Amino acid sequence: MSDRDDFREEIEFHVDMRAELNRAGGVSEDQARESARRQFGNATLIQEDMRRMHVNTFLESLLQDLRYATRGFARQPLFTLTAVFAAALGIGSTSAVFSVVDRILFRSLPYAHDDRLGSLGMIAPLDTNEFLFADAYFDWRKHQTPFTSVTSFTAGVADCDLTQTNPLRLGCAQVEGNFLSTFGVSPVLGRDFTAQEDVPNGPRVALMNYGLWQSRFARDPNIPGKTVLIDGQPVTIVGVLPPNFEMPTLAHADLLFPEALDEARERAGRALRVFARLKPDVTLAQAQAAMQPLFEASLQYVPPQFRKEVHLRMRSLRDRQVQDARTASWVLLGAVGAVLLIACANIANLLLARATSRRKELAVRAALGAGRGRLIRQTLTETLLLGTMGGVAGCALAWALLRMFVSLAPEGIPRLDQAALDPRVLLFTLAGSIASGLLFGIAPAIQNPQAESLTGSRTAGTRRMLLREWLCAGQIAISLVLLVLAGMLLRSLWKIQSVPMGLETEHVITAEFVLSRLGYSEDARQHQFLNELEARLAKIPGVGSFAISDSLPPSGGTRGRLLASMQVEGQPPFDKGTGGLIMWRYVTPGYFSALGIPIVRGRAFTENDRAPGASSMMLSQTFAQRLFPNGDAVGKRIKTVEWATIVGVAADVRNLGPLQPAEPEYYILRRHVPDEISHIQEPPTGWRQAKVAIRTSVNANVMAGWIKREFAALDPALPVTIGSMQRRVGRLVDRPRFNALLLTLFAGMGVLLAAVGLYGVMAFLVAQRTAEIGVRMALGATPAAITKLVLSRAAGWTLAGVLAGLAGSIFATRALQSMLFGVEARDPSTYLVVLPVLLLIALTAAWIPTLRAARVDPMNALRHE
Amino acid sequence: MVELQGTLVLLILKTLAHGPNHGFGIALHIQAASDGLLRVEEGSLYPALHRLERDKLVSAEWKVTDNKRRARYYKLTPAGRKWLAKAEDNWDSMAKGVGRVLRFA
């Protein structure tokens, strides 16, 4: 910049003239120049000021501040690295968690005015979600007042097959004609269903999911009006759904068919999921109150025994989707927020330490005329730059963490597959960086440079030291809360995992399949397939025992029967309500040995029990005790559909997971031919849906290959999912494990940051007190006494932090209670483990710098002053 | 800032009202004209000159002095002249006011 030369020349001219004047006064050449220079003052600084007069647009001075800041950071790489690391840890983990919970808690759902949408229906013990039988739905739809629109779809997305070249298994849902319009969704191509299409025996039409259109039909723009074969039937595609379309239950559906409810004939009751759009100004609570009379009226459709157990439920669509993920989401968000807070406190501490060592520099600049505002701005620029660097590094960390979450996450976290570092999350990260930059920058920035800093006295920093100690105590407090929460979740996980499930999961391979509707609509055909499968599986080498069942634990049977509808020989009919739904399974004789379920009384099923005319059943222990509290169940007879003799009692299996007590269940033997029961139990899939469990000592991958080959020989087009029993059971604790893992990770980060912070403050304290320590040692203090002196101070704030942390934990654990199993929020044993760990870490971090204090050489220390 | 910096600006502009001058000349003039009572700090003078230049109250150009040296000469602009006239009025009334207050008692 030529300006710079101009400034220099202008100043040189001035100095030369002054020197000439001095010479004229009779001073020697050298002296004249020297005094002229002295009189001029700091030429560089003045030059800088002159330049600033010309460049004072905001952007340019910002660039200048940034230049100073980067130069300063480059000079102190260790400081910069620590601060950026802390900021990245805080911002990165917060962003990663935010990207997940944002989808759950905050982000709007892909429907127009999604906050006006709700789910309503009856809630009964059968199902954790509200549903409505079609007959009640007709009344509600006709007489409701709080909604602008009510719509429904038939509960459950059924398997269906695209039966063209390259058959494909799809998910098909049946929706009411006004389904899309109620949700405010329009097809991207083609049109919505018309009223003429949503009628009984209407035309076979469907709306196609965007993903299917893209992957299978190569985005064919002419697809509306084309015909595809579904389960062998021609279906006309009328439109394509938008890419972000999702079913309100988050179930995956490739095709939507008209529900075609038949008001005249549907009275028998299809179970529907019902959704509604609230009128403007109507709240959920008001809507629920308005629906209450309709609900009570429709209790007439509910079997009398059930009525007491059924309630009306109306909730927002978000609550319907999020289910129980809400608490965990808030806990995780709170935990990363705490980590971010610790990181901020940490960086504030580092900056304060740096500010202390820069006190002289700042005081000199202030004395030379730098305005207070200018200095504050400079400091804030530095911290914002630090925050931004942390933000960038944090983004990288967030990306890695998010990938880790997705790979470790259990099923059932709503919308986890959509979580990504998209602009919204990046915006959040940016805001987080700036906010944390301001948060940790504010303390050092408002420190007013004081004139006494110039004297080199060390008293000026005392107040600041106190602030730093408080920041340390705060970090310890927050870390303790995090540790306690993580500890509780870990103990809870431990308890969950040590609950016996009632079966032996090792060395059991599972295979699941659903026979296509087209080829296996007949009972006889299904049984033929299963018989052949049984014969083939029995011949595979290395198969110890195996079972074919309609369902496998853990998870209740897919079939249930009200206790009240059963008859026990020699006992009066059950008349106290429904007695609840008793789940049952169809099994083959090898079921109990394949799954390692012990037989507690009697015997397991044998092949002989399958002979024509024989009729036997088995009960679970809980069920046997419930029916025969005082006697042996074996040999007794029970009528479900037909009379059967109890041949044995099997130990309980925790089908609903370790968190729930074992539910009663019973077992019916699958025979080789269709029987009376299978006729009655036809829908929805009958024997088309089956599961195989195989106990084997052969390597799982090898066995999986053999099993697949047998299936392929029977039906080459049948998709088979191979899994392991261990995985099935393990999945039940995935959610608690995931939560515990994340919280432990964040607690670890928090403790690490707090330890680094504590170490930094102690190191600084020791450096600052070197002279004092030197004097003490010169006066006869032993190294041990010095260690004690320094450490006692650290112990003071650690204790203050621990006390605050304990108080915080009591509040925080209360929020956690619903996520705990077998652990009381007030349980002291978690604290007994966590406290010593934290104290040990804190005191170690504090102790390392004291080593240096104890080694201070008095002579050096005193000379240093 | 109006007070102290305003005063320096007033002194500079008034000096330049007598004709273009370089920084050293301005400093010398203020010192001489005030009988040595006022001494301008170089650290304030040069930034002030450049600010006046930026605000277009003075203009500057490099010229060769009598003893053959290049120096930066500052000259009042019409805007500077107007500003000076107004500031002189203000100064007079302020000086009178301050004088009265000081003499009171």
HADDOCK unambig.tbl for C-alpha pairs under 7 A between the chains (distance, minus, plus):
assign (segid A and resid 10 and name CA) (segid B and resid 71 and name CA) 6.52 0.50 0.50
assign (segid A and resid 10 and name CA) (segid B and resid 72 and name CA) 6.35 0.50 0.50
assign (segid A and resid 13 and name CA) (segid B and resid 71 and name CA) 6.58 0.50 0.50
assign (segid A and resid 14 and name CA) (segid B and resid 24 and name CA) 5.33 0.50 0.50
assign (segid A and resid 40 and name CA) (segid B and resid 42 and name CA) 5.75 0.50 0.50
assign (segid A and resid 41 and name CA) (segid B and resid 43 and name CA) 6.86 0.50 0.50
assign (segid A and resid 46 and name CA) (segid B and resid 43 and name CA) 5.55 0.50 0.50
assign (segid A and resid 49 and name CA) (segid B and resid 47 and name CA) 5.71 0.50 0.50
assign (segid A and resid 50 and name CA) (segid B and resid 46 and name CA) 6.41 0.50 0.50
assign (segid A and resid 50 and name CA) (segid B and resid 47 and name CA) 4.38 0.50 0.50
assign (segid A and resid 50 and name CA) (segid B and resid 50 and name CA) 5.97 0.50 0.50
assign (segid A and resid 53 and name CA) (segid B and resid 47 and name CA) 6.46 0.50 0.50
assign (segid A and resid 53 and name CA) (segid B and resid 50 and name CA) 5.97 0.50 0.50
assign (segid A and resid 53 and name CA) (segid B and resid 51 and name CA) 5.12 0.50 0.50
assign (segid A and resid 54 and name CA) (segid B and resid 54 and name CA) 6.21 0.50 0.50
